[in-house]
Amino acid sequence: MEQRLDVSALQPPEPMEQILDRLADLPQGDWLRVRHRREPLPLYPMLHDLDYSWRTRQLGPEQYDILIWPQAMGPAPADAAGTDS
């Protein structure tokens, strides 16, 4: 099941903290869709180290959609593939 988090109005480091906190509480089988105003490049190595996969799409100026799911789930969740926020 998809969980959603909008961090687009937050100032650093709040977006990263919010994302990591939400991932720590993510129920098994769920994934996280994040709305952000910039691409969170520093987050990606952390996600890799925590065994998460991600897909980032730029939807417009200062508008990013980031899908994050546990690597153990395999490819992007079928329910989330191609879904626009």
PyMOL Python script that loads the backbone (N, CA, C, O; Angstrom):
from pymol import cmd

cmd.read_pdbstr("""\
ATOM      1  N   MET A   1       0.842  -1.172   0.000  1.00  0.00           N
ATOM      2  CA  MET A   1       0.000   0.000   0.000  1.00  0.00           C
ATOM      3  C   MET A   1       0.891   1.240   0.000  1.00  0.00           C
ATOM      4  O   MET A   1       1.933   1.282   0.654  1.00  0.00           O
ATOM      5  N   GLU A   2       0.463   2.218  -0.731  1.00  0.00           N
ATOM      6  CA  GLU A   2       1.255   3.440  -0.850  1.00  0.00           C
ATOM      7  C   GLU A   2       1.021   4.371   0.342  1.00  0.00           C
ATOM      8  O   GLU A   2      -0.115   4.619   0.746  1.00  0.00           O
ATOM      9  N   GLN A   3       2.115   4.872   0.884  1.00  0.00           N
ATOM     10  CA  GLN A   3       2.092   5.916   1.904  1.00  0.00           C
ATOM     11  C   GLN A   3       2.584   7.191   1.225  1.00  0.00           C
ATOM     12  O   GLN A   3       3.468   7.130   0.371  1.00  0.00           O
ATOM     13  N   ARG A   4       2.034   8.324   1.584  1.00  0.00           N
ATOM     14  CA  ARG A   4       2.431   9.588   0.950  1.00  0.00           C
ATOM     15  C   ARG A   4       3.004  10.554   1.976  1.00  0.00           C
ATOM     16  O   ARG A   4       2.580  10.595   3.131  1.00  0.00           O
ATOM     17  N   LEU A   5       3.988  11.335   1.513  1.00  0.00           N
ATOM     18  CA  LEU A   5       4.630  12.326   2.359  1.00  0.00           C
ATOM     19  C   LEU A   5       4.989  13.529   1.503  1.00  0.00           C
ATOM     20  O   LEU A   5       5.663  13.390   0.482  1.00  0.00           O
ATOM     21  N   ASP A   6       4.544  14.707   1.915  1.00  0.00           N
ATOM     22  CA  ASP A   6       4.859  15.943   1.205  1.00  0.00           C
ATOM     23  C   ASP A   6       5.840  16.742   2.059  1.00  0.00           C
ATOM     24  O   ASP A   6       5.494  17.228   3.135  1.00  0.00           O
ATOM     25  N   VAL A   7       7.071  16.869   1.560  1.00  0.00           N
ATOM     26  CA  VAL A   7       8.098  17.626   2.281  1.00  0.00           C
ATOM     27  C   VAL A   7       8.474  18.892   1.511  1.00  0.00           C
ATOM     28  O   VAL A   7       9.488  19.525   1.805  1.00  0.00           O
ATOM     29  N   SER A   8       7.667  19.250   0.541  1.00  0.00           N
ATOM     30  CA  SER A   8       8.021  20.345  -0.367  1.00  0.00           C
ATOM     31  C   SER A   8       8.087  21.713   0.304  1.00  0.00           C
ATOM     32  O   SER A   8       8.723  22.622  -0.229  1.00  0.00           O
ATOM     33  N   ALA A   9       7.456  21.880   1.445  1.00  0.00           N
ATOM     34  CA  ALA A   9       7.476  23.180   2.123  1.00  0.00           C
ATOM     35  C   ALA A   9       8.516  23.240   3.245  1.00  0.00           C
ATOM     36  O   ALA A   9       8.666  24.275   3.894  1.00  0.00           O
ATOM     37  N   LEU A  10       9.227  22.145   3.473  1.00  0.00           N
ATOM     38  CA  LEU A  10      10.180  22.078   4.587  1.00  0.00           C
ATOM     39  C   LEU A  10      11.569  22.535   4.162  1.00  0.00           C
ATOM     40  O   LEU A  10      11.954  22.409   2.999  1.00  0.00           O
ATOM     41  N   GLN A  11      12.310  23.067   5.125  1.00  0.00           N
ATOM     42  CA  GLN A  11      13.690  23.486   4.908  1.00  0.00           C
ATOM     43  C   GLN A  11      14.637  22.369   5.347  1.00  0.00           C
ATOM     44  O   GLN A  11      14.332  21.634   6.287  1.00  0.00           O
ATOM     45  N   PRO A  12      15.792  22.233   4.670  1.00  0.00           N
ATOM     46  CA  PRO A  12      16.778  21.222   5.066  1.00  0.00           C
ATOM     47  C   PRO A  12      17.211  21.437   6.522  1.00  0.00           C
ATOM     48  O   PRO A  12      17.332  22.578   6.968  1.00  0.00           O
ATOM     49  N   PRO A  13      17.437  20.379   7.243  1.00  0.00           N
ATOM     50  CA  PRO A  13      17.446  18.958   6.867  1.00  0.00           C
ATOM     51  C   PRO A  13      16.111  18.246   7.109  1.00  0.00           C
ATOM     52  O   PRO A  13      16.051  17.018   7.051  1.00  0.00           O
ATOM     53  N   GLU A  14      15.045  19.000   7.379  1.00  0.00           N
ATOM     54  CA  GLU A  14      13.747  18.399   7.696  1.00  0.00           C
ATOM     55  C   GLU A  14      13.246  17.388   6.659  1.00  0.00           C
ATOM     56  O   GLU A  14      12.766  16.325   7.052  1.00  0.00           O
ATOM     57  N   PRO A  15      13.335  17.669   5.350  1.00  0.00           N
ATOM     58  CA  PRO A  15      12.829  16.663   4.405  1.00  0.00           C
ATOM     59  C   PRO A  15      13.505  15.301   4.568  1.00  0.00           C
ATOM     60  O   PRO A  15      12.829  14.272   4.588  1.00  0.00           O
ATOM     61  N   MET A  16      14.819  15.290   4.682  1.00  0.00           N
ATOM     62  CA  MET A  16      15.533  14.026   4.833  1.00  0.00           C
ATOM     63  C   MET A  16      15.139  13.338   6.137  1.00  0.00           C
ATOM     64  O   MET A  16      14.925  12.126   6.164  1.00  0.00           O
ATOM     65  N   GLU A  17      15.044  14.106   7.212  1.00  0.00           N
ATOM     66  CA  GLU A  17      14.675  13.533   8.504  1.00  0.00           C
ATOM     67  C   GLU A  17      13.268  12.939   8.455  1.00  0.00           C
ATOM     68  O   GLU A  17      13.033  11.839   8.956  1.00  0.00           O
ATOM     69  N   GLN A  18      12.343  13.667   7.852  1.00  0.00           N
ATOM     70  CA  GLN A  18      10.963  13.181   7.746  1.00  0.00           C
ATOM     71  C   GLN A  18      10.887  11.892   6.917  1.00  0.00           C
ATOM     72  O   GLN A  18      10.186  10.948   7.281  1.00  0.00           O
ATOM     73  N   ILE A  19      11.613  11.871   5.807  1.00  0.00           N
ATOM     74  CA  ILE A  19      11.610  10.684   4.942  1.00  0.00           C
ATOM     75  C   ILE A  19      12.179   9.480   5.689  1.00  0.00           C
ATOM     76  O   ILE A  19      11.580   8.405   5.682  1.00  0.00           O
ATOM     77  N   LEU A  20      13.328   9.655   6.331  1.00  0.00           N
ATOM     78  CA  LEU A  20      13.947   8.538   7.048  1.00  0.00           C
ATOM     79  C   LEU A  20      13.078   8.070   8.211  1.00  0.00           C
ATOM     80  O   LEU A  20      12.986   6.869   8.466  1.00  0.00           O
ATOM     81  N   ASP A  21      12.440   9.002   8.920  1.00  0.00           N
ATOM     82  CA  ASP A  21      11.529   8.624  10.010  1.00  0.00           C
ATOM     83  C   ASP A  21      10.354   7.816   9.482  1.00  0.00           C
ATOM     84  O   ASP A  21       9.966   6.811  10.078  1.00  0.00           O
ATOM     85  N   ARG A  22       9.791   8.251   8.371  1.00  0.00           N
ATOM     86  CA  ARG A  22       8.634   7.546   7.800  1.00  0.00           C
ATOM     87  C   ARG A  22       9.041   6.155   7.322  1.00  0.00           C
ATOM     88  O   ARG A  22       8.292   5.193   7.496  1.00  0.00           O
ATOM     89  N   LEU A  23      10.222   6.047   6.723  1.00  0.00           N
ATOM     90  CA  LEU A  23      10.686   4.731   6.263  1.00  0.00           C
ATOM     91  C   LEU A  23      10.903   3.776   7.433  1.00  0.00           C
ATOM     92  O   LEU A  23      10.647   2.578   7.313  1.00  0.00           O
ATOM     93  N   ALA A  24      11.372   4.299   8.560  1.00  0.00           N
ATOM     94  CA  ALA A  24      11.602   3.454   9.732  1.00  0.00           C
ATOM     95  C   ALA A  24      10.303   2.839  10.243  1.00  0.00           C
ATOM     96  O   ALA A  24      10.318   1.764  10.841  1.00  0.00           O
ATOM     97  N   ASP A  25       9.177   3.519  10.009  1.00  0.00           N
ATOM     98  CA  ASP A  25       7.873   3.037  10.477  1.00  0.00           C
ATOM     99  C   ASP A  25       7.024   2.442   9.359  1.00  0.00           C
ATOM    100  O   ASP A  25       5.846   2.154   9.571  1.00  0.00           O
ATOM    101  N   LEU A  26       7.598   2.255   8.179  1.00  0.00           N
ATOM    102  CA  LEU A  26       6.845   1.768   7.024  1.00  0.00           C
ATOM    103  C   LEU A  26       6.433   0.313   7.237  1.00  0.00           C
ATOM    104  O   LEU A  26       7.289  -0.546   7.448  1.00  0.00           O
ATOM    105  N   PRO A  27       5.137   0.030   7.184  1.00  0.00           N
ATOM    106  CA  PRO A  27       4.706  -1.361   7.347  1.00  0.00           C
ATOM    107  C   PRO A  27       5.249  -2.247   6.220  1.00  0.00           C
ATOM    108  O   PRO A  27       5.484  -1.782   5.104  1.00  0.00           O
ATOM    109  N   GLN A  28       5.441  -3.516   6.532  1.00  0.00           N
ATOM    110  CA  GLN A  28       5.942  -4.466   5.541  1.00  0.00           C
ATOM    111  C   GLN A  28       4.998  -4.497   4.348  1.00  0.00           C
ATOM    112  O   GLN A  28       3.779  -4.555   4.509  1.00  0.00           O
ATOM    113  N   GLY A  29       5.571  -4.458   3.150  1.00  0.00           N
ATOM    114  CA  GLY A  29       4.792  -4.493   1.925  1.00  0.00           C
ATOM    115  C   GLY A  29       4.358  -3.128   1.429  1.00  0.00           C
ATOM    116  O   GLY A  29       3.803  -3.024   0.335  1.00  0.00           O
ATOM    117  N   ASP A  30       4.596  -2.076   2.206  1.00  0.00           N
ATOM    118  CA  ASP A  30       4.227  -0.717   1.799  1.00  0.00           C
ATOM    119  C   ASP A  30       5.406  -0.019   1.150  1.00  0.00           C
ATOM    120  O   ASP A  30       6.549  -0.458   1.281  1.00  0.00           O
ATOM    121  N   TRP A  31       5.126   1.061   0.457  1.00  0.00           N
ATOM    122  CA  TRP A  31       6.140   1.904  -0.158  1.00  0.00           C
ATOM    123  C   TRP A  31       5.775   3.345   0.099  1.00  0.00           C
ATOM    124  O   TRP A  31       4.652   3.649   0.503  1.00  0.00           O
ATOM    125  N   LEU A  32       6.721   4.233  -0.134  1.00  0.00           N
ATOM    126  CA  LEU A  32       6.551   5.644   0.181  1.00  0.00           C
ATOM    127  C   LEU A  32       6.663   6.489  -1.083  1.00  0.00           C
ATOM    128  O   LEU A  32       7.611   6.346  -1.856  1.00  0.00           O
ATOM    129  N   ARG A  33       5.690   7.368  -1.285  1.00  0.00           N
ATOM    130  CA  ARG A  33       5.740   8.337  -2.377  1.00  0.00           C
ATOM    131  C   ARG A  33       5.942   9.707  -1.735  1.00  0.00           C
ATOM    132  O   ARG A  33       5.150  10.136  -0.896  1.00  0.00           O
ATOM    133  N   VAL A  34       7.014  10.385  -2.141  1.00  0.00           N
ATOM    134  CA  VAL A  34       7.392  11.669  -1.544  1.00  0.00           C
ATOM    135  C   VAL A  34       7.259  12.778  -2.574  1.00  0.00           C
ATOM    136  O   VAL A  34       7.687  12.640  -3.720  1.00  0.00           O
ATOM    137  N   ARG A  35       6.669  13.861  -2.151  1.00  0.00           N
ATOM    138  CA  ARG A  35       6.613  15.087  -2.961  1.00  0.00           C
ATOM    139  C   ARG A  35       7.689  16.014  -2.395  1.00  0.00           C
ATOM    140  O   ARG A  35       7.705  16.302  -1.198  1.00  0.00           O
ATOM    141  N   HIS A  36       8.581  16.475  -3.264  1.00  0.00           N
ATOM    142  CA  HIS A  36       9.719  17.305  -2.828  1.00  0.00           C
ATOM    143  C   HIS A  36       9.904  18.433  -3.832  1.00  0.00           C
ATOM    144  O   HIS A  36       9.488  18.316  -4.985  1.00  0.00           O
ATOM    145  N   ARG A  37      10.521  19.516  -3.402  1.00  0.00           N
ATOM    146  CA  ARG A  37      10.736  20.637  -4.333  1.00  0.00           C
ATOM    147  C   ARG A  37      12.096  20.570  -5.017  1.00  0.00           C
ATOM    148  O   ARG A  37      12.380  21.351  -5.924  1.00  0.00           O
ATOM    149  N   ARG A  38      12.938  19.632  -4.578  1.00  0.00           N
ATOM    150  CA  ARG A  38      14.244  19.444  -5.222  1.00  0.00           C
ATOM    151  C   ARG A  38      14.608  17.972  -5.199  1.00  0.00           C
ATOM    152  O   ARG A  38      14.034  17.189  -4.442  1.00  0.00           O
ATOM    153  N   GLU A  39      15.556  17.610  -6.025  1.00  0.00           N
ATOM    154  CA  GLU A  39      16.010  16.223  -6.020  1.00  0.00           C
ATOM    155  C   GLU A  39      16.915  16.016  -4.807  1.00  0.00           C
ATOM    156  O   GLU A  39      17.905  16.730  -4.650  1.00  0.00           O
ATOM    157  N   PRO A  40      16.592  15.054  -3.955  1.00  0.00           N
ATOM    158  CA  PRO A  40      17.342  14.862  -2.700  1.00  0.00           C
ATOM    159  C   PRO A  40      18.596  14.007  -2.885  1.00  0.00           C
ATOM    160  O   PRO A  40      18.668  12.885  -2.383  1.00  0.00           O
ATOM    161  N   LEU A  41      19.566  14.533  -3.597  1.00  0.00           N
ATOM    162  CA  LEU A  41      20.779  13.765  -3.908  1.00  0.00           C
ATOM    163  C   LEU A  41      21.475  13.182  -2.678  1.00  0.00           C
ATOM    164  O   LEU A  41      21.930  12.040  -2.743  1.00  0.00           O
ATOM    165  N   PRO A  42      21.583  13.915  -1.546  1.00  0.00           N
ATOM    166  CA  PRO A  42      22.246  13.318  -0.378  1.00  0.00           C
ATOM    167  C   PRO A  42      21.483  12.128   0.225  1.00  0.00           C
ATOM    168  O   PRO A  42      22.064  11.324   0.955  1.00  0.00           O
ATOM    169  N   LEU A  43      20.207  12.021  -0.075  1.00  0.00           N
ATOM    170  CA  LEU A  43      19.401  10.926   0.464  1.00  0.00           C
ATOM    171  C   LEU A  43      19.714   9.591  -0.207  1.00  0.00           C
ATOM    172  O   LEU A  43      19.637   8.547   0.440  1.00  0.00           O
ATOM    173  N   TYR A  44      20.062   9.610  -1.481  1.00  0.00           N
ATOM    174  CA  TYR A  44      20.216   8.368  -2.236  1.00  0.00           C
ATOM    175  C   TYR A  44      21.242   7.399  -1.655  1.00  0.00           C
ATOM    176  O   TYR A  44      20.942   6.209  -1.563  1.00  0.00           O
ATOM    177  N   PRO A  45      22.444   7.845  -1.253  1.00  0.00           N
ATOM    178  CA  PRO A  45      23.376   6.878  -0.645  1.00  0.00           C
ATOM    179  C   PRO A  45      22.834   6.277   0.650  1.00  0.00           C
ATOM    180  O   PRO A  45      23.104   5.117   0.962  1.00  0.00           O
ATOM    181  N   MET A  46      22.072   7.065   1.400  1.00  0.00           N
ATOM    182  CA  MET A  46      21.479   6.534   2.637  1.00  0.00           C
ATOM    183  C   MET A  46      20.444   5.467   2.322  1.00  0.00           C
ATOM    184  O   MET A  46      20.392   4.428   2.980  1.00  0.00           O
ATOM    185  N   LEU A  47      19.614   5.729   1.304  1.00  0.00           N
ATOM    186  CA  LEU A  47      18.619   4.734   0.910  1.00  0.00           C
ATOM    187  C   LEU A  47      19.298   3.446   0.462  1.00  0.00           C
ATOM    188  O   LEU A  47      18.854   2.351   0.808  1.00  0.00           O
ATOM    189  N   HIS A  48      20.366   3.577  -0.302  1.00  0.00           N
ATOM    190  CA  HIS A  48      21.118   2.397  -0.746  1.00  0.00           C
ATOM    191  C   HIS A  48      21.630   1.612   0.456  1.00  0.00           C
ATOM    192  O   HIS A  48      21.481   0.391   0.512  1.00  0.00           O
ATOM    193  N   ASP A  49      22.231   2.308   1.416  1.00  0.00           N
ATOM    194  CA  ASP A  49      22.780   1.639   2.603  1.00  0.00           C
ATOM    195  C   ASP A  49      21.693   0.973   3.442  1.00  0.00           C
ATOM    196  O   ASP A  49      21.952  -0.021   4.120  1.00  0.00           O
ATOM    197  N   LEU A  50      20.472   1.522   3.396  1.00  0.00           N
ATOM    198  CA  LEU A  50      19.355   0.968   4.163  1.00  0.00           C
ATOM    199  C   LEU A  50      18.553  -0.073   3.363  1.00  0.00           C
ATOM    200  O   LEU A  50      17.502  -0.535   3.810  1.00  0.00           O
ATOM    201  N   ASP A  51      19.061  -0.433   2.181  1.00  0.00           N
ATOM    202  CA  ASP A  51      18.437  -1.449   1.318  1.00  0.00           C
ATOM    203  C   ASP A  51      17.073  -1.025   0.773  1.00  0.00           C
ATOM    204  O   ASP A  51      16.122  -1.807   0.759  1.00  0.00           O
ATOM    205  N   TYR A  52      17.000   0.229   0.325  1.00  0.00           N
ATOM    206  CA  TYR A  52      15.809   0.717  -0.364  1.00  0.00           C
ATOM    207  C   TYR A  52      16.147   1.014  -1.815  1.00  0.00           C
ATOM    208  O   TYR A  52      17.273   1.385  -2.146  1.00  0.00           O
ATOM    209  N   SER A  53      15.159   0.846  -2.664  1.00  0.00           N
ATOM    210  CA  SER A  53      15.247   1.262  -4.064  1.00  0.00           C
ATOM    211  C   SER A  53      14.409   2.517  -4.214  1.00  0.00           C
ATOM    212  O   SER A  53      13.559   2.803  -3.370  1.00  0.00           O
ATOM    213  N   TRP A  54      14.642   3.268  -5.281  1.00  0.00           N
ATOM    214  CA  TRP A  54      13.881   4.488  -5.492  1.00  0.00           C
ATOM    215  C   TRP A  54      13.809   4.815  -6.969  1.00  0.00           C
ATOM    216  O   TRP A  54      14.618   4.362  -7.778  1.00  0.00           O
ATOM    217  N   ARG A  55      12.811   5.618  -7.286  1.00  0.00           N
ATOM    218  CA  ARG A  55      12.651   6.165  -8.632  1.00  0.00           C
ATOM    219  C   ARG A  55      12.246   7.624  -8.445  1.00  0.00           C
ATOM    220  O   ARG A  55      11.307   7.925  -7.707  1.00  0.00           O
ATOM    221  N   THR A  56      12.954   8.522  -9.112  1.00  0.00           N
ATOM    222  CA  THR A  56      12.681   9.952  -9.003  1.00  0.00           C
ATOM    223  C   THR A  56      12.262  10.478 -10.364  1.00  0.00           C
ATOM    224  O   THR A  56      12.899  10.198 -11.380  1.00  0.00           O
ATOM    225  N   ARG A  57      11.187  11.238 -10.368  1.00  0.00           N
ATOM    226  CA  ARG A  57      10.721  11.888 -11.593  1.00  0.00           C
ATOM    227  C   ARG A  57      10.525  13.369 -11.315  1.00  0.00           C
ATOM    228  O   ARG A  57       9.940  13.751 -10.302  1.00  0.00           O
ATOM    229  N   GLN A  58      11.018  14.189 -12.219  1.00  0.00           N
ATOM    230  CA  GLN A  58      10.772  15.622 -12.113  1.00  0.00           C
ATOM    231  C   GLN A  58       9.459  15.899 -12.848  1.00  0.00           C
ATOM    232  O   GLN A  58       9.329  15.625 -14.041  1.00  0.00           O
ATOM    233  N   LEU A  59       8.499  16.442 -12.118  1.00  0.00           N
ATOM    234  CA  LEU A  59       7.182  16.705 -12.672  1.00  0.00           C
ATOM    235  C   LEU A  59       7.048  18.131 -13.185  1.00  0.00           C
ATOM    236  O   LEU A  59       6.151  18.441 -13.969  1.00  0.00           O
ATOM    237  N   GLY A  60       7.949  18.991 -12.734  1.00  0.00           N
ATOM    238  CA  GLY A  60       7.925  20.391 -13.122  1.00  0.00           C
ATOM    239  C   GLY A  60       9.008  21.127 -12.368  1.00  0.00           C
ATOM    240  O   GLY A  60       9.765  20.516 -11.613  1.00  0.00           O
ATOM    241  N   PRO A  61       9.093  22.437 -12.561  1.00  0.00           N
ATOM    242  CA  PRO A  61      10.092  23.199 -11.811  1.00  0.00           C
ATOM    243  C   PRO A  61       9.815  23.074 -10.311  1.00  0.00           C
ATOM    244  O   PRO A  61       8.699  23.318  -9.851  1.00  0.00           O
ATOM    245  N   GLU A  62      10.811  22.705  -9.586  1.00  0.00           N
ATOM    246  CA  GLU A  62      10.713  22.536  -8.134  1.00  0.00           C
ATOM    247  C   GLU A  62       9.591  21.588  -7.739  1.00  0.00           C
ATOM    248  O   GLU A  62       8.894  21.820  -6.752  1.00  0.00           O
ATOM    249  N   GLN A  63       9.418  20.526  -8.506  1.00  0.00           N
ATOM    250  CA  GLN A  63       8.394  19.535  -8.201  1.00  0.00           C
ATOM    251  C   GLN A  63       8.912  18.145  -8.584  1.00  0.00           C
ATOM    252  O   GLN A  63       9.017  17.804  -9.762  1.00  0.00           O
ATOM    253  N   TYR A  64       9.229  17.359  -7.558  1.00  0.00           N
ATOM    254  CA  TYR A  64       9.757  16.012  -7.753  1.00  0.00           C
ATOM    255  C   TYR A  64       8.854  14.997  -7.066  1.00  0.00           C
ATOM    256  O   TYR A  64       8.302  15.244  -5.994  1.00  0.00           O
ATOM    257  N   ASP A  65       8.725  13.852  -7.717  1.00  0.00           N
ATOM    258  CA  ASP A  65       7.998  12.715  -7.180  1.00  0.00           C
ATOM    259  C   ASP A  65       9.027  11.620  -6.958  1.00  0.00           C
ATOM    260  O   ASP A  65       9.687  11.185  -7.902  1.00  0.00           O
ATOM    261  N   ILE A  66       9.168  11.170  -5.712  1.00  0.00           N
ATOM    262  CA  ILE A  66      10.158  10.150  -5.381  1.00  0.00           C
ATOM    263  C   ILE A  66       9.423   8.941  -4.816  1.00  0.00           C
ATOM    264  O   ILE A  66       8.732   9.041  -3.802  1.00  0.00           O
ATOM    265  N   LEU A  67       9.575   7.826  -5.465  1.00  0.00           N
ATOM    266  CA  LEU A  67       8.984   6.578  -5.015  1.00  0.00           C
ATOM    267  C   LEU A  67      10.095   5.767  -4.353  1.00  0.00           C
ATOM    268  O   LEU A  67      11.146   5.548  -4.955  1.00  0.00           O
ATOM    269  N   ILE A  68       9.866   5.321  -3.113  1.00  0.00           N
ATOM    270  CA  ILE A  68      10.877   4.587  -2.337  1.00  0.00           C
ATOM    271  C   ILE A  68      10.238   3.289  -1.846  1.00  0.00           C
ATOM    272  O   ILE A  68       9.137   3.300  -1.294  1.00  0.00           O
ATOM    273  N   TRP A  69      10.941   2.168  -2.053  1.00  0.00           N
ATOM    274  CA  TRP A  69      10.419   0.876  -1.609  1.00  0.00           C
ATOM    275  C   TRP A  69      11.579  -0.010  -1.194  1.00  0.00           C
ATOM    276  O   TRP A  69      12.698   0.179  -1.670  1.00  0.00           O
ATOM    277  N   PRO A  70      11.330  -0.989  -0.301  1.00  0.00           N
ATOM    278  CA  PRO A  70      12.386  -1.914   0.122  1.00  0.00           C
ATOM    279  C   PRO A  70      12.892  -2.731  -1.069  1.00  0.00           C
ATOM    280  O   PRO A  70      12.102  -3.201  -1.888  1.00  0.00           O
ATOM    281  N   GLN A  71      14.209  -2.894  -1.156  1.00  0.00           N
ATOM    282  CA  GLN A  71      14.797  -3.685  -2.241  1.00  0.00           C
ATOM    283  C   GLN A  71      14.237  -5.100  -2.259  1.00  0.00           C
ATOM    284  O   GLN A  71      14.137  -5.716  -3.320  1.00  0.00           O
ATOM    285  N   ALA A  72      13.873  -5.618  -1.093  1.00  0.00           N
ATOM    286  CA  ALA A  72      13.346  -6.980  -1.012  1.00  0.00           C
ATOM    287  C   ALA A  72      12.047  -7.144  -1.796  1.00  0.00           C
ATOM    288  O   ALA A  72      11.675  -8.270  -2.128  1.00  0.00           O
ATOM    289  N   MET A  73      11.349  -6.051  -2.099  1.00  0.00           N
ATOM    290  CA  MET A  73      10.111  -6.115  -2.881  1.00  0.00           C
ATOM    291  C   MET A  73      10.402  -6.329  -4.362  1.00  0.00           C
ATOM    292  O   MET A  73       9.490  -6.630  -5.131  1.00  0.00           O
ATOM    293  N   GLY A  74      11.668  -6.176  -4.775  1.00  0.00           N
ATOM    294  CA  GLY A  74      12.029  -6.332  -6.180  1.00  0.00           C
ATOM    295  C   GLY A  74      11.851  -5.023  -6.930  1.00  0.00           C
ATOM    296  O   GLY A  74      12.184  -3.959  -6.407  1.00  0.00           O
ATOM    297  N   PRO A  75      11.322  -5.088  -8.166  1.00  0.00           N
ATOM    298  CA  PRO A  75      11.138  -3.860  -8.944  1.00  0.00           C
ATOM    299  C   PRO A  75      10.070  -2.970  -8.301  1.00  0.00           C
ATOM    300  O   PRO A  75       9.431  -3.362  -7.325  1.00  0.00           O
ATOM    301  N   ALA A  76       9.887  -1.790  -8.849  1.00  0.00           N
ATOM    302  CA  ALA A  76       8.904  -0.845  -8.310  1.00  0.00           C
ATOM    303  C   ALA A  76       7.566  -1.558  -8.122  1.00  0.00           C
ATOM    304  O   ALA A  76       7.171  -2.373  -8.955  1.00  0.00           O
ATOM    305  N   PRO A  77       6.876  -1.253  -7.035  1.00  0.00           N
ATOM    306  CA  PRO A  77       5.584  -1.898  -6.793  1.00  0.00           C
ATOM    307  C   PRO A  77       4.646  -1.719  -7.987  1.00  0.00           C
ATOM    308  O   PRO A  77       4.532  -0.620  -8.531  1.00  0.00           O
ATOM    309  N   ALA A  78       3.982  -2.790  -8.388  1.00  0.00           N
ATOM    310  CA  ALA A  78       3.111  -2.756  -9.550  1.00  0.00           C
ATOM    311  C   ALA A  78       1.998  -1.722  -9.388  1.00  0.00           C
ATOM    312  O   ALA A  78       1.618  -1.066 -10.357  1.00  0.00           O
ATOM    313  N   ASP A  79       1.475  -1.573  -8.174  1.00  0.00           N
ATOM    314  CA  ASP A  79       0.405  -0.616  -7.940  1.00  0.00           C
ATOM    315  C   ASP A  79       0.868   0.819  -8.116  1.00  0.00           C
ATOM    316  O   ASP A  79       0.049   1.710  -8.342  1.00  0.00           O
ATOM    317  N   ALA A  80       2.185   1.057  -8.015  1.00  0.00           N
ATOM    318  CA  ALA A  80       2.720   2.425  -8.099  1.00  0.00           C
ATOM    319  C   ALA A  80       3.273   2.743  -9.469  1.00  0.00           C
ATOM    320  O   ALA A  80       3.459   3.915  -9.796  1.00  0.00           O
ATOM    321  N   ALA A  81       3.540   1.740 -10.275  1.00  0.00           N
ATOM    322  CA  ALA A  81       4.158   1.962 -11.577  1.00  0.00           C
ATOM    323  C   ALA A  81       3.271   2.828 -12.462  1.00  0.00           C
ATOM    324  O   ALA A  81       2.106   2.511 -12.702  1.00  0.00           O
ATOM    325  N   GLY A  82       3.841   3.917 -12.938  1.00  0.00           N
ATOM    326  CA  GLY A  82       3.127   4.793 -13.847  1.00  0.00           C
ATOM    327  C   GLY A  82       2.095   5.674 -13.183  1.00  0.00           C
ATOM    328  O   GLY A  82       1.364   6.384 -13.873  1.00  0.00           O
ATOM    329  N   THR A  83       2.012   5.653 -11.865  1.00  0.00           N
ATOM    330  CA  THR A  83       1.036   6.472 -11.158  1.00  0.00           C
ATOM    331  C   THR A  83       1.578   7.874 -10.978  1.00  0.00           C
ATOM    332  O   THR A  83       2.699   8.049 -10.500  1.00  0.00           O
ATOM    333  N   ASP A  84       0.804   8.866 -11.350  1.00  0.00           N
ATOM    334  CA  ASP A  84       1.193  10.255 -11.135  1.00  0.00           C
ATOM    335  C   ASP A  84       0.646  10.753  -9.822  1.00  0.00           C
ATOM    336  O   ASP A  84      -0.462  10.400  -9.417  1.00  0.00           O
ATOM    337  N   SER A  85       1.438  11.580  -9.158  1.00  0.00           N
ATOM    338  CA  SER A  85       0.980  12.156  -7.887  1.00  0.00           C
ATOM    339  C   SER A  85       0.092  13.333  -8.146  1.00  0.00           C
ATOM    340  O   SER A  85      -0.396  13.957  -7.204  1.00  0.00           O
TER     341      SER A  85
END
""", "prot")
cmd.dss("prot")
cmd.show_as("cartoon", "prot")
cmd.util.cbc("prot")
cmd.orient("prot")
